[in-house]
C-alpha cells in the first residue's frame, strides 16, 4: 500500500533523540544562567533532566505565580515572584526562562512582562518529560516494535491533516525536535469539537468522561447555544465532582446528569491519585473510588457523542462502552496523548468496535506533545466537505 511505505519513509531516525537532547543541554550550558518558571511536577522533571546532564548548576532560580511560594526553596534553589523576574530582566536583558508547564498562557504572561520571545524556552518541558518517560525504552523502540499497528492507523486516517499531525507527534517523540510540532495545533477552545469535522445537533446526548469542573460543559453550551437533549458529566475525583455540581447549580444549567465514578471496563473499586487536572487511576493511589463501564451505567440512554480525557484509562473505558459504540455509533473524541501506545491501540479499538467510523486526529497544544485527540465519526455525522 502506498500509505504504508509513505508512513515508514517519513518516520525519522532513532538516533536523533540523544543528539537533540545533548544539543539542548549544550545550549543551556552556553547560556550559563536560566530560570525555571513553575514549581510543580514539570519543574521537577526539568530540574532532574538538567541534573542528569550535569547542568543543574545553571539554574539561577525558580519562579511561580503563587504568592505563597515566593521566598521559599525548591531543591535548595530560591523561588522568586514575577516582579523579581522582571527586575532581573531589566537589569540584564538576557534572562532565559524555561517554562516548566504545558500551559502556554505562561508564555503570553512572560511576553507581557517584557521578556523577549527568544529568551522564552518551551522545549525544555517536552524534552524533560520525554527523557523521564522513555528512559528505559525509547519512543522509537516502542514504535518500531508495533510498527504494523501504527501504520494501520495511519492508513485509516481520513484526511491529510490527520496524517500530518499523526506523523508530527510520533516524529517529535522520536527526535525531541520541536520543528515537527510547528503548525499542527488547532485552537484549544475547539478541543473535542473540531469545527471542520464535528457538527453538534440540538438532540445531542453528550457523555463527558473526565468532565473536571465543567470546563468542557461550558464550551459545549456555547457551541450549542444551550440547545441539546442531555449532558452526562462523569468525574472520578470527589472534590472536583463537588466543584462541578456547584458550577452547574450556579450557572443554572439544565438537562445535566452527573456521576462521581471512574470509567472502566466493568464494575470495580480502584485506587485513585488526586492531582488537580490530572487525577488518575494508579495501584498506589491514596483513595479508593467506584468504577463502572458506560454500558452498565448508561443502559437505556441514547448516546450520540462520547468524549474521553481520563488520564490513561481510555483503553479500559472504550472497551466498557463496546455495546453503546456498536449499536448507537456515537461520535467519539478520545484523547491519545497519555500513552504513546494509545496512538495505535485506541484508534484500532474504535475501528474494531465499529468499522463504519472514519478516523481523524487533531492536536490542541502549541509546541508540546499533549492534548491530542482522535475523532471517530460515523457515516451519518460526517460533514460534507464539498457540497454540490
N, C-alpha and C positions, 0 to 999 in steps of 0.2 A: 504493500500500500504506500502511496506517495507520502501521506501524512506521517506514517511510521518512520520512514527514513528521514523525513524532514525533522521530526522530533529529535531523533538521536543525533543528527548532524548539528542541531542548534544547541545541544547541551554543551556547556563549557568544560574545560579540562579540570580535573580534580586538584591539581597542584596549585591552583590559584588561591585556595583558601589560606594556606600558610603564607604564601607570598604576599597577599594583600594584608594579612594580619601584621606581618613584620614591617611592611611599608607604613602602615598606620602608626605602629609603635615608634618607628624611626621619626615620623613627623612629630609625635609628641615629645620625643627626646630632643629634637631640634628646637622646638618651641621653648622648652625648658620649664615653663610655669603654666599650669592650667587650673581651671575651676570646674568642679563637678556640680552641676545645678540639679539639686534633688538630694534626698536623704533616705529614700525608700529602697526597695529591693533592687531596683535598677541601678541605683548609685553604688550599692554593694557589689553588684556584678561588674560594673565599670572599674571600681577600685581593685577587685580581685584579679581582673584581667590585666590591668596595668602592673599590679604587683607580680603576677606570674611572669611578665616580660621585663621585670626589674626597672620599671619607670614610674612606680608609685611615688617616688621622691619628687616628681614633677607636680604633684597635686598641691597647690598652694592653699586651697580651702574648698569647702563645700558651700553651697548657697541654697536657700529654701525660702518659700513664701510664708511658711508657718512661723509666726512671731514667737511661739513657744520654744522653738528650736534655736533661735538666734543666741549666739554666745556659748552654746553647748558644743560638745565634740562628737565626732564620729570617727572611729578608728584612730583616735588621738589627733584628729585634724579639726580645726575650728569651723563652725557653721556660721556664715555671715548672712546679713539681710540683703535684699535687693538694693537698698540705698547704699550700703557699703560697697557693693559690686559696682555701682555707678561711680562712686568716688574713686575706686581703683581704676576704672576705665578712663575717667577724666584725667587722672594723673599720668597714665602710661599710654593710653590709646592702643594698646596691643594685647589687652586681656583676651584670653582664649577660653571659651566656655563649652564644655561637653554637656549636652542635655541628656540627663540620665532618666528619661521618661519618653513614652510614646506620644505624649500629648503635645501637639505642635502649637497649642496656644502659648506654650512657654517661649517658643521661638518668636512669636509675634510680640510677646511681652518684652523680650530682650531687645528686639528691634526698636520698640517704642521707648526703651530706656537709653537708646543711643549706641547700642553695641553694633558694630559693623557686622554685616552678614558673613563676611569672610572669616570672622572670629567666632562664629557660632557653629558648633560641631553637632550634627545629627547622625553621624556614622557610628560613633563610639558605642552607643547603647545596643545597636544591632550587632556589632562585632562581638561585644562582650557577651550578649545573650547567646549568640551562635556558638561562641567558644565554650560557654558553660554547658550548652545543650548537647553539642556534638563532640565533646572532648574524647569520649570513649569510642564512639562510632560516628564517622563524618557524615555530613549530608550526602556527599557523593556516593559513599558506600551504601547508604540506605536506598538511594535512588537506583543505583546500579543493581542491587540485589532484587529490586522489584520493578525493573525497567519495563517489563512487558505490561504490567498493570498501569504504570504511569502513561505509557504510550497508548494504551487502550483508552484511557480517559481523554487524552489529547485528541484522539480520533473521534470521540463522541462530542466534543465541544462544537457548539452550533454556529459560532461566528469567529471571525479573525481576531476581534478584540479579546475574546476569551482565551484564544491560543497565545496571543501576545502576553497577556497577564500571567497565564499559567507558566509559560517558559521563563518569563521575567522573574517571578518569585523563586522558581527552582534554581535558576542560574545565580540569583543573588545568594541563596543559601549555600550553593556550592562554592562560590567565589568570594563572598563578602564585598563585592563591588557594587556600590550604590547606583552606578550607572544603569544597572538592569531594572531599577525601580523607578527611574525617571519617566514621568508621563503616563504611568499605568494606573494612577489613582483617580477615583471619582470623588465628588463631594461627600463628606461624611454624613450630611443630612439625608442623602439618598440611600444610605446603607439599609439593606433588606428591601428597598423599594426602587431598584434601578429603573429609571423612567423609560429607558429605551427598550426594556424587556418585560416590565411589570406594570399592569394597569389594574387598579383596585376597583371593585364594584360596590354598589350600595347594599348588596346582600352578602358582603364578606363576613365569614366567621373565622376570625384570625386567632390562631393559637400561638402565643408568645412564650416560648420555653427559654427561661432566663430573662425574665421581664425586668429585673433590677427594681428600680424605684418608680418605673413607669415612663422612662425616657423614650422608649420606642412607641409606647401608647400615645404620648403627646404628639410625636411626629405623625403617627397613623391618623390621629384625629384631624390634624391639619390637612393632610393629603385628601382625606375623605370628606372634609367639611362636616365631620360629625355624623355622616350618613353611612352606617354599617349595621349589620344584623347583630353581631356579638363579638366581643373581645374577651379572650380567655388568657389571663395572665398567670404564669406559673413561676414561682420564685422559691428557691431552696433555703436561702438564708433567712432565718426567723426575724432578725432585726430589720433587714431590708424589706421583708414582707410587710412589716408594720408600717414602714415609711411608704411603701407602695399603696396600701389601703388608705393611709392618711391623705396622700396626694389625690387619689380617686375621689375621696369624700370632699376635700377642699375645692376641687375643680368641678364638683357636681356632675361627674361622668356617669352615664347610664349604660346599661347593657354590657356591663363588665363583670365577669366572674373571676375570682382569684383562688389560687391553690398554693398552700405552703408545703411544697414537696420537691423532690428531685425527679427528673425524668429519667427513666431507666427501662430495662427490657422486661422487668417483672416486679411484682410487689416485694419490697425488701426494706431493711433498715440498714443504712450506710453511715460510715464515718465522714464527716464534713469539716473542712477548714474554712472558717470565715475570713475573708480578706478583701474588704471594701468592694471593688468592682470585679474581683477575681476569685471569689469564693468557689471552692471546688471539692469534689469527692476525692478522698485520699485515705489510705489504710491507717495513717497516723493522725487523722483529723481529731479536733478537740471536742466535737459534739456529734451526737447521733441524730440522723434525720430520716424521715419517712420517704420512701421512693416507690414509684409505681410506673407502669407503662401507660402511654397515651391511649392505647387500645382498651385498657381497663378503665381508666378514669373518664374518658370521653365517649364511652359507649352510648350510642343513640344520638350523638351530636353529628351535624353535617358540617365537617371542617373543610374550608376552602383554601386555607393558607396556613402553613406551619413555618415559623421562624425558630431557629435554634442557635443560641450562643451560650453554651453551658460548660465552658472551660474544660473541654476534653471528653465530656460524657456523650457527645453527639452520636458516636457509633452505637452505643447501647440504646440510646433514646430512639434512633431511627428504626432499629430492629423492633423496639417496643411499640412502634407506630405502623408496623407492617400491614395490618388489616386496613387501617384508615387509608394508607398510601395506595394499596392495591385496589380498593373498592371505590374510594372517593376522589383519588387523583388530585389532591390539593397542590397548589403551588408550594414549593419548598425553597426556603432561603436558609442554608445551613453553613455555619462557619467552619472553615477548613484549617485555620491558622494555628490551632492549639497543638498540632502534632504534624510533623512532616508526612508521616504515613497516612494521615487523613486526606492528603491531596489525591491519593488514589483510592483509599478504602471507602470514603463517604460517597463520592460520585458513583462508584461501582455498585454500592449498596442501593442507591436511588434507582439506578438503571435496572438492577436485578429485581427490585420490588415492583417496578413498573417501567417496562421497556418503551412506553409511549412518550416518556419525558424527553424534552430537549434540554441539554445542559449548557449553562453559561457560567462564567466566572467573572466577578468584579472585585476590585480592591479599593479600600477606603482609608488608607493611611499614607500620608506623604513620606516617602523615603524610608519607611520602616515596613518590615515584612509581617505585619499583623493586620487584622480586620479584613481578611479575605473571605469572600462569600461565594458559595456555589449555589446557583439557582437551578431548580428543576421545574420546567414549565410544561404542563400538559397541552396537547394539541389545541384544545378549545380555548386556551388562555393566551396563546402566542400572539403578540402584537404584529399586525400586518405591516411589514417594512415598506413595501411598495404597492400600496392600494391602487387598484385600477380605477 
